[in-house]
Amino acid sequence: MTTATSKYAVLRTVCTLLAVGLLSATLIAQTAVANRKDSQIQTALTRKFGAKNQFRDVRSSVENGAVTLTGTVDLYQGKLDAAKLVQKAAKGQSVRNWITVAGPNVPDAQLEQKLAQKLRYVRVGYDNMFDYFALGVKDGVVTVEGQDLTGVGRDEALADIQGMPGVKDVIANITLEPVSPMDDGLRLRAARAIYRDSVLGEYAIDPARPIRIIVDNGHLTLYGSVENSMDRNIAGIRANQLFGAFTVENKLVVDKDSGQPGV
């Protein structure tokens, strides 16, 4: 090996060692900054959770900017509120919400009945005839499906469900009905045809039991419950007479057949 080659090899080795050292120093510095940020977030969360009694059994840990929540709360809404608190206190951080909803254990049938009663009064006096919610409960996990016109009824319904003792988790699949002049006109014509009928007018008086009118791109569906088969058939006839309805589906149920009023 020549002297020049030997010097070049030594220089290359020195440069490599310097690069490795610089990279290590950079990584150490970045780790220190990340650890310091994690510690700051952890301190802030500990203080905020400690200030609220509903989070007395909630624990948080922070690693590489990701927040993990564990522990228990009394209501499912508390689990959601804990995640919101993290987002507010540490914006941009990912959250793993492993909080368990403790609270009371309510039999599924009893819980479903309570929720159905609650949801019947969602948006009463406003546009509740234009939304519909269907409930199912399994081991405290509530599945709610349906359609809503404005989104306000959906939000109110979910708030009622999330704040109900006994609810352990919520699976929501509520869609918003399309808004268009054609659909809006069909909704109003359907409401007039049904509620101005001498037989069906009584369903406008009871705010908890309107005949639900759902319009989706010209397709009209009736939901809810009625007192007898005659009322169901009359509602179907009135809906089928409407101009502008591409299809009409009558999903009204009779009270004695359903076991409980519709939502």
C-alpha positions, 0 to 999 in steps of 0.5 A, a space after each residue: 500500500 502506498 503512502 497516499 493510499 494509506 493516508 486516504 484510508 485513514 482520512 476516510 475512517 476519520 470522516 466515517 467516525 465523525 459522521 457516525 458521531 454527529 448522527 449519534 449526537 443528533 439522535 440523542 438530541 432529538 430523543 432528549 427533545 422528544 422525551 422532554 415534550 412527552 414529560 411536559 404533556 404528561 404533566 399537563 394531562 396529570 394536572 387536568 385529569 386530577 382536577 376533574 372528579 369524573 376522571 379520578 380513575 383515569 390514567 395517561 401515559 405518553 410515549 413518542 407523542 402518543 397518549 395512551 388512556 387507561 382506567 375506568 369511567 362511570 359513563 361512556 360519555 366520560 370516555 369520549 370526554 377524556 379523549 377530547 381533553 387530551 386533544 385540547 391539552 395536547 393538540 396533534 397527538 394521537 390517542 389510544 383510548 383504552 378506558 373501560 366503562 365501569 358504571 352499572 350493568 343494565 340488562 340489554 332489554 331494559 337498556 334498549 327500552 330506556 334508550 328507545 324512550 329517550 330517542 322518541 323525544 329527540 327534536 320534538 317540536 322541530 323536524 323529528 318527523 324527518 328522522 328515524 333511529 333504530 336501536 340494538 343492544 348487545 352486552 351493553 354495546 349500543 348499535 344505532 342506525 338511521 337517517 337524519 335531515 339536518 344532523 342536529 337530531 343525530 347529535 342529540 340522539 348520540 348525546 342521549 345514548 352516550 350519557 345513559 348509564 349502562 352503555 359500554 360502547 356505541 356503534 353509530 351508523 346514522 346518515 344524513 338525508 340528501 338535501 335538494 329542492 326535489 327531496 324537500 318538496 317531496 317531504 313537505 307533500 308527504 307530511 301534508 298528505 299524511 298529517 292532514 288525513 282525518 284518520 292519521 292526524 292523531 299522530 301529529 298530536 303525540 310528539 313521541 310518535 310521529 310517522 317518520 318520513 324519510 326521503 332519499 333522492 326521491 325514494 320515500 320510506 315511512 318508519 315508526 309505529 301506528 295503532 292498527 293495520 288500517 292506519 298503516 295501510 292508509 299511510 301507505 296509500 297517501 304516500 303512494 299518491 304523491 307526485 315525485 316519489 320514485 319509490 315508496 316503502 311502507 315500514 310502519 309497524 303496528 304497536 301490538 306486533 312490534 312489542 314496543 313503539 318505534 323510535 
